[in-house]
Amino acid sequence: MHNSLSYVWLINKNIMQSIPKIIAHRGFFNSQPPCSENSIEAFTQAQKLGIFGSEFDIRLTQDKELIVFHDAFHQNLNISKSKVEDIQKIPLPKGEKIPLLEEFLAQGKTQPDFKLIIELKPPTSLHSKKLMVKKVLEKIQEIQCEEQVIFISFSLHICQEFKQHSQNHLVQYLNGDKNPKQLHDLNIDGMNYHYSTLLQNPTWITEAKELGLQTNSWTINDNKIFEQLAAQGIDFITTDTPHLFNS
């Protein structure tokens, strides 16, 4: 735990219902020396922290490959309209190559207790969304890391597509426009909302937990917000600074 942060919640057990598990946001890119977000190096650095897991983003390329990358464009290249070989010719800010999903999964499997929180950035068409889900499921089956994976997306259709394939896949919804009862009725396993949504709806974490839903929030880099959500009993927090919140 970072000494400069005051974590009253570690002492006052009457205030806190639980200590949230920590998820690195796009890996631990704030390591020393720093590395690029969503790089293999950032992911590996997150594994060294002993935290719950790491979130990372994936996109579908024109030639139907799955790459680990956040933005819709990589410099002047539109990811969805570019081939993976062209995309990978342009390095990440710290010089790393943009990784394929299977590279992340293989690295994740080296530490079986480390969770892989995969955010699917939704393609435009319904056909591409279905194809993306199908290809992701094929990759995790190929690497044999199904038990490590949690799927997240802003696309309700993608979330439901995963649940249609198997009830065993854990899926959290990101968009923040559904209350816990609605998510439960849609057969989604958890809400993973921006902290502002949860602070504006202070009963949602309790309601979600009563319904058996997982509760997660992004992107928590502020100690006060962490304490507020922890006091409500949130299960996980996703942060750019996992080393500061890791007890």
N, C-alpha and C positions, 0 to 999 in steps of 0.2 A: 504494500500500500504506500502511495506517495506521501511523505511526511508533511508536505505543505498543505494537504487537503484535510479539512476537519470533518471526520465521519462520525457524527454523533450517533448514527444508526448502529454502529458497531457496539456501542456501549449501552444505549437505552433500548433494551429488547422490548419494552412496553410500547414504544412508538412504532417499531418496525414489525411488520408481519413476517417478512422474509428478506434475505439478501439476494438481490437479482443476480442471475448468471450473466456473464459478460460475453458479448459478441463483438469481435473486431469488424469495423465497417470498411470493406474493400481491403481487408488485410491490415497488418500493422505497418503502415507506410511511414509513420512518424518514428520509426526506429532510428538508431544511430549506427551508421550513417542512414539518412532517409532513403527510401526507395519509392518506386512508382506505385500508385494505387492499382489494385487488381493485377499485380505482378506476382509471379511465382515467389520472388524474394519476399514480398510483403506478406504473402500467405504463410511462408515458412517461418518468418519472424513472429507471426501471430501464434503459430503452433508452439513456439518456445515459451510463451507466456503462461501456459497452464490454464487458459481460459476455456469457456464452454465451446467456442467455435468461431468461425469467421464467415461473414457474408461476402459474396462476390456476385458480379453482374455478368450475364451472358446475353449475346446477341446472335442472330442468325444471319449468315452472309448470303450473298447472291448464289454461291455454289453450295448452299445448304450445309455449311460447316458451322459449328458452334464455337464462338470465341469468347474469351473473358474480357469484357470491355464495357464501360458504362455509357459513353456518349453515342449518339446516333451517327456522328461524323468523327473520323480520325483525320485531323487536319482537313484536307479538301476531299477526302473520300467518304462517300455515303456508305456506311457499313452494309446496309441491306442491298445495295446495288453494286457491291465490289466483291471481287474474289479474294479468298483468304490469303493467297500468295502475294497479292498486291498490298493488302492491308498490313501484312507482317513485314513488308519491306521498310515501313516507317516505324522506327523504334518508339517506345514509351519515353516520357521525359527524362528518366534516368538511364536510358540506353537499353532497357530490357526489351525483348521481343514480346509482342502480344501473344499470350498463351492460348492454346486450345482447351476446351473443357476437359478433355480426357487427361491432359497434363495436370490440371488442378486436382482432379479426382484421384489420380495415381499418387500425387503428393499427399493428399488427404488420407489416403488409405494407410500410409506409413505410420499414422497415429490414430488407431481405430476409435478411441474415445473422443476424438476431436470432431465436432459437428460441422457439416458443410451446409451453409445456408445459401441456397442458390436463388438469386433473383432473376427471373426471366423478363427481359425487356420485350414487351409485346410487339410483334410485327403488325403491319397494317391489316392484312387480310385474315379472314377466319381460317382459310386453308393453311396459311403459314403458321398461325398460332397452333393449330392441331399438329402440324408437321414438327414444330419446335418441341412440343411436349413429347411426341413420339420419339424423337431423336434423343432427347434428354434421358428418357426412361431406358432407351437402348444402351446409352453410354454408362449409366450407373449400374445396369445389370452386367454389362461387359466387364467393368472394373470391380464389380461385386462389393459395392459400398452402400447398398440400399439403406441399411440401418443408420448410417451417419447423416443422411440427407434430410433437410427440411426445405420445401419449396416455398418461395414467396413471389408475389407479383401484384402490380397495380391492376392487372386485367382480371376481372372476375371470371371471365370465360376460361382463361388459362387455369385458374385455381380449380374451377369445377371440372375441367378436362382431366386434371390429375386425379381427382376423386372418382371420376367415372372409370378410370383405368384400374384403380385399386383403393380400397378403404384404408389400406395400411400406410399410404403415403401421407406424411404430415404436411399440411398446407396452411400458410398464413396469408391473409389479405392485407394489402398495403394502403389502399386508397383512402380509407377513413370515412367513407360515406355510408357505412352500414353499422347499425348498433349491434351489440352482442347477440340479441335474440334473432335478428335477421341473419347473422352469420351462422348461428347454430341451425336455423331452419334451412340454410343453403348447404349444410353439411361441410362447412369450412372449419378447420381445426383451431384456428386462432386469429386474433387481430394483431397486426403489427403496424401501429399507427404513429404518425408524427406526434411528438410530445405535446404540441399545442392542442391537438384534437383531444387527447386524454385529459389535459388540464382543464379544457373547456367542458368536458363531460366527466366529472370526477367520480361518478358512480359506475362507469363502464368497466373498469378493471374488476371491481367486486362482482358485478353482474356476469362478466365473462367467466370468471373463476367458478361461480355458482353453476354455470352451464357446462363446465368442464372444458372451456376453451383456454388455449395458451394465450399469454399476453406479452407483447414485446413493443418496444418503442424506439424510434430513431429521430435524429441522430443526437445522442445525449453526450455533450461535452462539458456541461455545466454542473457543478456539484450540487447547487440548490435544486435544480430540476431533478437530478438523480435522486436526491433525498425525498422530494415530494412524491415521485412515482414509487420509490421503494416503500414509503410509508403506506401507500395504497396496496402494496403486496404484488407489484408487477413481477412476472417471472423472469424476464430477460430485458437487458438494455443493449442497444447497438451503438457503438461509439467509435470516434476517430482516435480516441486516446485510451485504449484498453489497458495500457500500463498504469494509468493513474487510478483506475477504478478496480484494479485486480487486487483482491486482498490475499 
